[in-house]
Amino acid sequence: MGRLCQTDGLTEDQRDILEAVRSFVDKEILPVATELEHADEYPTEIVEGLKELGVFGLMIPEEYGGLGESLLTYALVVEEIARGWMSVSGIINTHFIVAYMLQQHGTDEQKQRYLPRMATGEVRGAFSMSEPECGSDVAAIKTKAVRGDDGGYTITGQKMWLTNGGSANLVAVLVKTDEGADSVYRNMTTFLVEKEPGFGETAPGVTIPGKIEKMGYKGVDTTEMVFEGHAIGAEQILGGEPGKGFYQMMDGVEVGRVNVAARGCGVANRAFELGVEYSQQRETFGKKIAEHQAVLFRLAEMATKVEAAHQMMVKAARVKDKGERNDLEAGMAKYLASEYCAQVVEDSFRIHGGYGFSKEYEIERLYREAPMLLIGEGTADIQRMIIGRRLLEDYKLKG
Ligand SMILES: Cc1cc2nc3c(=O)[nH]c(=O)nc-3n(C[C@H](O)[C@H](O)[C@H](O)COP(=O)(O)OP(=O)(O)OC[C@H]3O[C@@H](n4cnc5c(N)ncnc54)[C@H](O)[C@@H]3O)c2cc1C
């Protein structure tokens, strides 16, 4: 282990958890990641191993069978896992967001019903805001839930880009409901939709058509979800009350952003490791390429970016753990870590020369993975919008 991405002030428990995960990544993920990714194969054995390590219940409170760890522990675990293979961190991320939303906003009954089985990985979560015609503009969603005379609802519409849409059996879905509110944001509701894992009709009126073919981030399934008159009871509304869905989802996405930042740090750290290793092996003009100043400077820049992104990600997690609003820090961390990750991966690719273009080299996989981080949990433009608006609140002119 090198000296990048170290975190001060961790407890012994945190250090033990990270040590166990790092060892799992080195032994069980890194040796098979590229082969599984090229085959677009779901990493079943890895997921089973992570269940045993307790990763699915890392942040779920102990009273529900989880480890009750902080967002910081979770983010550092994600960073380690993404260093091994980003898709595996994607498998955990939506699960973690749904568990977090249940913890924060669920009724007691909903928490009792789902959290203990989420902690073991028996119930696996996905979350769904995006639709074919909108992603950034969440308020433009069209999928609707209409309330019937019996108090139940019927959902109709189409969702898009569900990470783990096939493998999950519980999906937190944002839909429009008519609450008669004057704000579009208060006419949205999150439903907890139960379904079978797999593809086709996975619950009455709920179809998962198949996997979307992607340039990278393979292994983990990303799907559409089609609702054709899906009947669902009011007890499946997150928190029991309609009209709060937008705010619940934004809360979930805020912790999700720390998670994406952590993934960016992990992938960038791995890209640096690959670059620094290769540059000390490859020779040109009679010396190792690391001895050419242009390559050495490239390595120096890469490492500086990895370290800066890590520190900012840690800060964003710690602010949330203190119970404070962290939209500014999470936005900054996500923005910086994803941009730096893409740059560091590109630099490592260049260091590899022609071999970077070969599927035999791991950097080829990282090169196709990094762009997803620029988009997921809000694009760079959306992060800049959030950061900018928050700054104007803080630095508002007086008088
Ligand atoms: C692999 C993958 C997995 C995903 N998983 C999930 C998931 O699990 N659940 C889920 O709900 N969604 C998921 N998404 C969807 C993702 O959140 C959206 O793709 C993302 O929010 C962007 O939305 P969009 O694709 O509709 O792009 P658009 O919103 O159409 O944006 C297109 C371009 O316009 C820019 N833009 C848009 N609005 C503005 C603005 N106001 N100011 C400046 N620029 C703007 C954007 O930055 C972008 O460059 C996933 C996406 C991918 C690729």
Ligand as a Chemical Component Dictionary entry (heavy atoms), coordinates in Angstrom:
data_LIG
# 
_chem_comp.id                   LIG 
_chem_comp.type                 NON-POLYMER 
_chem_comp.pdbx_formal_charge   0 
_chem_comp.three_letter_code    LIG 
# 
loop_
_chem_comp_atom.comp_id 
_chem_comp_atom.atom_id 
_chem_comp_atom.alt_atom_id 
_chem_comp_atom.type_symbol 
_chem_comp_atom.charge 
_chem_comp_atom.model_Cartn_x 
_chem_comp_atom.model_Cartn_y 
_chem_comp_atom.model_Cartn_z 
_chem_comp_atom.pdbx_ordinal 
LIG C1  C1  C 0 -24.576 3.780  -16.199 1  
LIG C2  C2  C 0 -25.616 4.675  -15.626 2  
LIG C3  C3  C 0 -26.268 4.302  -14.454 3  
LIG C4  C4  C 0 -27.294 5.105  -13.935 4  
LIG N1  N1  N 0 -27.980 4.689  -12.807 5  
LIG C5  C5  C 0 -29.068 5.394  -12.387 6  
LIG C6  C6  C 0 -29.882 4.904  -11.308 7  
LIG O1  O1  O 0 -29.571 3.887  -10.674 8  
LIG N2  N2  N 0 -31.024 5.591  -10.998 9  
LIG C7  C7  C 0 -31.390 6.719  -11.645 10 
LIG O2  O2  O 0 -32.432 7.297  -11.312 11 
LIG N3  N3  N 0 -30.617 7.224  -12.663 12 
LIG C8  C8  C 0 -29.471 6.586  -13.049 13 
LIG N4  N4  N 0 -28.701 7.071  -14.084 14 
LIG C9  C9  C 0 -29.157 8.266  -14.794 15 
LIG C10 C10 C 0 -28.275 9.475  -14.516 16 
LIG O3  O3  O 0 -28.529 9.949  -13.224 17 
LIG C11 C11 C 0 -28.598 10.495 -15.613 18 
LIG O4  O4  O 0 -28.101 9.992  -16.829 19 
LIG C12 C12 C 0 -27.989 11.853 -15.304 20 
LIG O5  O5  O 0 -28.633 12.448 -14.207 21 
LIG C13 C13 C 0 -28.067 12.784 -16.508 22 
LIG O6  O6  O 0 -29.358 12.829 -17.028 23 
LIG P1  P1  P 0 -29.614 12.639 -18.594 24 
LIG O7  O7  O 0 -28.859 11.440 -19.039 25 
LIG O8  O8  O 0 -31.087 12.660 -18.821 26 
LIG O9  O9  O 0 -28.955 13.898 -19.265 27 
LIG P2  P2  P 0 -29.650 15.332 -19.463 28 
LIG O10 O10 O 0 -30.302 15.770 -18.199 29 
LIG O11 O11 O 0 -30.495 15.274 -20.679 30 
LIG O12 O12 O 0 -28.379 16.247 -19.724 31 
LIG C14 C14 C 0 -27.723 16.290 -20.993 32 
LIG C15 C15 C 0 -26.599 17.334 -20.931 33 
LIG O13 O13 O 0 -27.146 18.624 -20.626 34 
LIG C16 C16 C 0 -26.525 19.157 -19.469 35 
LIG N5  N5  N 0 -27.531 19.894 -18.691 36 
LIG C17 C17 C 0 -28.790 19.497 -18.367 37 
LIG N6  N6  N 0 -29.407 20.441 -17.658 38 
LIG C18 C18 C 0 -28.530 21.462 -17.503 39 
LIG C19 C19 C 0 -28.572 22.727 -16.846 40 
LIG N7  N7  N 0 -29.665 23.152 -16.168 41 
LIG N8  N8  N 0 -27.489 23.537 -16.918 42 
LIG C20 C20 C 0 -26.368 23.123 -17.588 43 
LIG N9  N9  N 0 -26.259 21.937 -18.228 44 
LIG C21 C21 C 0 -27.324 21.123 -18.175 45 
LIG C22 C22 C 0 -26.025 17.956 -18.690 46 
LIG O14 O14 O 0 -24.954 18.318 -17.813 47 
LIG C23 C23 C 0 -25.579 17.048 -19.814 48 
LIG O15 O15 O 0 -24.296 17.434 -20.236 49 
LIG C24 C24 C 0 -27.645 6.313  -14.580 50 
LIG C25 C25 C 0 -26.947 6.695  -15.741 51 
LIG C26 C26 C 0 -25.943 5.904  -16.258 52 
LIG C27 C27 C 0 -25.240 6.331  -17.513 53 
# 
loop_
_chem_comp_bond.comp_id 
_chem_comp_bond.atom_id_1 
_chem_comp_bond.atom_id_2 
_chem_comp_bond.value_order 
_chem_comp_bond.pdbx_ordinal 
LIG C1  C2  SING 1  
LIG C2  C3  SING 2  
LIG C2  C26 DOUB 3  
LIG C3  C4  DOUB 4  
LIG C4  N1  SING 5  
LIG C4  C24 SING 6  
LIG N1  C5  DOUB 7  
LIG C5  C6  SING 8  
LIG C5  C8  SING 9  
LIG C6  O1  DOUB 10 
LIG C6  N2  SING 11 
LIG N2  C7  SING 12 
LIG C7  O2  DOUB 13 
LIG C7  N3  SING 14 
LIG N3  C8  DOUB 15 
LIG C8  N4  SING 16 
LIG N4  C9  SING 17 
LIG N4  C24 SING 18 
LIG C9  C10 SING 19 
LIG C10 O3  SING 20 
LIG C10 C11 SING 21 
LIG C11 O4  SING 22 
LIG C11 C12 SING 23 
LIG C12 O5  SING 24 
LIG C12 C13 SING 25 
LIG C13 O6  SING 26 
LIG O6  P1  SING 27 
LIG P1  O7  DOUB 28 
LIG P1  O8  SING 29 
LIG P1  O9  SING 30 
LIG O9  P2  SING 31 
LIG P2  O10 DOUB 32 
LIG P2  O11 SING 33 
LIG P2  O12 SING 34 
LIG O12 C14 SING 35 
LIG C14 C15 SING 36 
LIG C15 O13 SING 37 
LIG C15 C23 SING 38 
LIG O13 C16 SING 39 
LIG C16 N5  SING 40 
LIG C16 C22 SING 41 
LIG N5  C17 SING 42 
LIG N5  C21 SING 43 
LIG C17 N6  DOUB 44 
LIG N6  C18 SING 45 
LIG C18 C19 SING 46 
LIG C18 C21 DOUB 47 
LIG C19 N7  SING 48 
LIG C19 N8  DOUB 49 
LIG N8  C20 SING 50 
LIG C20 N9  DOUB 51 
LIG N9  C21 SING 52 
LIG C22 O14 SING 53 
LIG C22 C23 SING 54 
LIG C23 O15 SING 55 
LIG C24 C25 DOUB 56 
LIG C25 C26 SING 57 
LIG C26 C27 SING 58 
# 
